[in-house]
Amino acid sequence: MQRALKMSQVHRNPRQPREYFSEDALIELANSINTYGLMQAIEVRPDNERGGYEIVAGERRWRAHQILGRTKIRATIISEKNELQRFKRSMSENVTREDMTPFEEAHGYQRILDEEEGATIESVAADFSKTTAYVKLRLALLDLRIEIQELVQAGKIGTQAAVQIAALNLANQGSVLSKFVRGEFNGDNEIVHFAYAMKQQQDQAVLLVVEEMTEEQRTERAAAQKKARSTLDRIEQVRELLDEIARTKPMKLADSLETQVGARLEQLDRVAESLTKARFQLKQAKAHAEARELVTVNPEAESVGSVENDRTEEPALTAA
C-alpha cells in the first residue's frame, strides 16, 4: 500500500546498516528530487513500539526530504515483521552505494552470519550478488585494531592495505600502526608490502626461534649470502656498461651496430624486464628485513591469525 505520510510520522531504523551519509551526496539527491520529484517511494513498516512508521529502505531519500523542508513523503507501507529480513532489505539497497563504508558492509555481513540460522559466507555473498572472496575480505576488516579502523574510515589507509594488516596478530598490527604514525610508509603499496612480509614472518616466527641451525644449514646460508652479494656487486659493473651506452650519441650507435640495432634494443628490453622483477624482489626483501626486527608472536592474539586464514588471500603486490 502506497500513501503520502507526514515526515513527522517517519523515523529511521536505529539498526540499519548505514551510519555514514555523505552530505554532498544528500544535497545532490535533494536537488534532483526538487527538480524531478521522488522517483521511487521509500519503504516503511508500522512501528507498534514507537508509533508511526520505521524506514525499511530509502533513508537517503527521507534525509533529502528533510533538507528540502518537505512535510510529506511518498511511502510504500509493507508488513514485513522479521527484523533481520528488514535489515537485509536495507543492506541490499545500500551495499552497492559508493558512500557505504567498508566497515558498515562488514558489520552488516557479520550480523547476518550471527543472527540468521544456517547463514554462511557463501549464502551471504549470494544474497548480495557478491563473490565469496569479496565478503571474506570485508569481514577481515573487523579484525583490525580500533585505531587502524579509524584511519581506514578517515581514508588514510586503503582497504587493500587494511586487509593485509588485519591478517596480523594485534601486537604486529601495533607495529605497523607505529610505523604509519611515524610517517615511514610512502603510500598504501608500501604498507601492503610490509604487512604481507610481516605476516609471513609471523607465521614462521616460532620455527625461527625454536629451531637451531645445523652445521650444514649454516654452511648453506653462508654460501647463499656470498652468492647474493656477489651477484649484486656484478650488477654494478653492468650499470657502468649501460651508462657508457647512454652517453653514446644515437648516430654513432647506429653506425656501430648497423643491422643489429633492433636486436640489441630487444636485448635491453629483456634486461629492463629482469631489472623490474629483481627490484620487486629486493623491495620485498627490504620489507622482510624490517619486519623481522619487529615481528611478535602474541599468544593473546593468536585468534586473529587463525581466523584470517579463512578470510584473506595473497595480495596483488606491485613493484611501484
N, C-alpha and C positions, 0 to 999 in steps of 0.2 A: 504494500500500500504506500502510495506516494502523496505527500502533502507539504504545504508550507508551514514550517514550525517557527515559533519565536526563537531568536537567538538565545534568549534567557532560559529557554527550556532545554537547551542542548549543552552538554558538558563532555569533556574529554574522558577517555578511559585511562585511569592512572597506571594501568599495567600494559598499556600498548607499547610496542617495540621502539617507537621513535621517541627520543628525548631532545635531540638537536634539530632545529629548523632554521635554515638559512634565512636571515632577514631580507636579503636582496631577492632571493628566490620567491619569498612570500609576497613581496611588493610587486614583483613581476607578474605573479599569478593574480594578485588583486587587480592590477591594471588590465589584465586580459579579461577577467570576469566583468570588470566595469565596462569594457568595450563590447564584449561579445556575449555576456551573460554566463550563467553557470551551465557548462556543457553537460555535466554529469552530476546528478543529485548525490549528496552524501548518504551513507547508510547508518541508521541508528537503531537502537533497540530500547524498549521501555525499561526504565530503571526503577524497579519497585522499592529499592532501598533508599535512594536519594531523591527519587521523584524525577520527573521529566524524562529525558532520553540521553543515553550514552552513545558516543560515536563508536561505530564498528569500523567504518572505513571513510576517510575523507577529512581527516583533521586539518590538513593543509588548506583545503577549500573553506573550512569553517574559520580558520585563523585569518584567511584572506578577507572573508566577510567582516570579521572584527575590524581589520584595518580600514575597510571601506565605510565602517559605521552602519552597516546594514542591520535592520531589526529582525529580518526573517531570512530563512534559508530553506531551499527545497531539499526534502529528505525522503528517502525510502525507508519505511519502518519495517524491520524484519523481526521475526520471533525466535531467532537463534538463542537458545538457552545455555548451550555449552560454552563456558567462558574461554576454554582453551581453543575451541573452534573459532570463536570470535577473534582471538589473538592471532590465529593462523591466517584468517581472512585479512586482518590488518597488516600482518607481515607480508602477505602476498602482494598487497597494494604497494608497499613501501620498499621491498627488497631490491627492486630494480632502479630505485632513485639514486642519483649520484650523491645527494647530500645525506643519505643514511650512512652513518658511520660504520666502519668495520666492527666496532665493539657492540653497537646496537644489534647488528646482524648476529654476531657471535652469541650474545646473551639470549637473543630470540631463539636461535637453533638449540642452545643448551636447555632453555626452558621446555621446549617441546620434547627433547630427549628425556628430561627429568619427569615430566608430567603425563606424557601420552603413553599409554600402555602399548608395549611392543614396538615403540619407535626405535629406529636405528639411524645411523648416519646416512645409510643408503636411502631409507624411506624419507628422511627429511630433505635430502638432496632432490629426490624425485618430486616431492611436494612443491618445491620452489623452482623447478627446472634448472637446477644447478648440478654440477658434477660432484661426485663424492669427494674428490681431491679438494675442490673449492671449499666445501663445508668443513673438511678437516683443517684446512689452513686457517679458516676463520676461527674455529674452535681453539686452535693452538694459541691464539692471542690471549685467551683467558688465563694462560699460564704465566703471563708476564707480571713482573713486579709492578705495583701501582704507579711508581714513579715513571717507569717506562711507558705504561699505558697512557699516562698524561702527556708524555712527549709525542706519542703517536697521535693522540687525539688533537694535539696542537699542530700537527703536520710537520713536526721537526724530525721525526723518524718515519720512513715509509713503511708500508705494510709488508713488503718482502723482507726488509731488514728486520722488522719486528718479529716475523715468523721464525727467522733464524735465531734471534735472541731467545725466543720462547722455548726453543729446544734445549736450552741450558738450564742447569740447576740454579737455584736462587742466588747462591754465592757467586757463580760465574756471571749471571746477569748483572750483579752488582759491579763486577769488574768492568764489564762493557759500559755500564752506565757511568762509572768514574772516568773512563777514557773519553766518553762522549762529552761529559761536563767539562773536561779539561780542554776540549776542542781538538782532540788528537785524530779525529776521523775527517777525511776530506770527502764528505758525501756518503750517501747510502751504500754505494758499491763497496766502499772500504769496510763499512760495518758488516755487510754480508760476508765478505772475505774473512774478516776477523772472527765473527761469530761461528761461521762454519768450521774454521780451523780449530777454534776453542772447543767446539762440540766433539770433533774427532779426538782432540787431546783429552777431553773429559772422559770419553768412552774408554780410552786406553790408559788413563792415569793410574789405575790400580796396578796394572801389569808393569808399568814403568817403575813404580815404587817397590813392588814386591820381588820382581824377577831380577836376579843378579846375572850379569853377562858372563858367559864363559870366555875362556881364553880365545877360542875360535871366533866367537862373536865380536870380541874386542879387536881382533886382527882384521876381520871383515869390515868393521866400522871404520878403522883407521885407513884401510885401503880405499874405501868409498869416499872418505873425506879428502884424501890426497888426490883422487881422480877428479872429483868435482871441482876442486880448487885449481888444479892444473888445467882443466878444460876451460874454465872461465879466464884464466891467465892467457891462454892461447887466443881466446876471442878478442882480447885487447889488441893483439897483433893483427887480427883480421880487420878490426876497426881502423887501424892505421892504413891498411891497404885500401879500404873503402874511402878514407879521407883523401888518399892520393888520387883516386879516380874522380872524386868530387871536385878536386882542384883543376882537373884537366879540362881544357876547352872542348866543347862538343864537336867542333870541326876536326880537331886533332884526333879525338876518339874515333870519329867516323873514318878518318884516313888510316888509323892504326888497325881498326877491327875489320874494315871493309865489309865483306858479306856476313860477318859473324855478329853484327850489331844486334839483330833481332834475337838470336840465340843467347847472347850474353845478357840482354835485358831480361829474358825469361829466367836466366840463371840467378840474377839479382832478385827477381820476384820471389823465387823459391827461398832465397836467403832471408828476405824480408818476412815471409810467412813463418819460417822457422824461428826467426827472432821474436816475432809476436808470441808464438807458443812458449818459447823459453822465458820470455819476460813474464808471461802469465804464471808459469811455474814458480819463478822466483818471487813473484808477488804473493803467491800462496805460501811459499816458504817463509817469507817475512812475517806473514800473519801467524804461522805456526810457531815461529821463534818467539814472537811477542806473547802468544797465548800460553806457551809453555812456562813463561815466567809468572803467569797469573792464575792458571787453571787450578781449581779446587774441586775435590770430590766432597760434597757436603751431604752426609748421611741424612740430615733432616730434610733435604730437598730431593732425595732420590726419586720420589713420586713424580716429579716434573720430568725427569729423564726417562722414566718408564712409560708415562702416558704419551709423550711426544712421539714415540716410535710409531704409534698408530695414526699420527696426525700430520707429520711433516714429511717432506721429500727433499732430495738433493736440489740445491738452488741452481738456477741458471747463472753461474758465475761468469763475469766478463772481465777482460783484461784492462778495461779502462781505468 
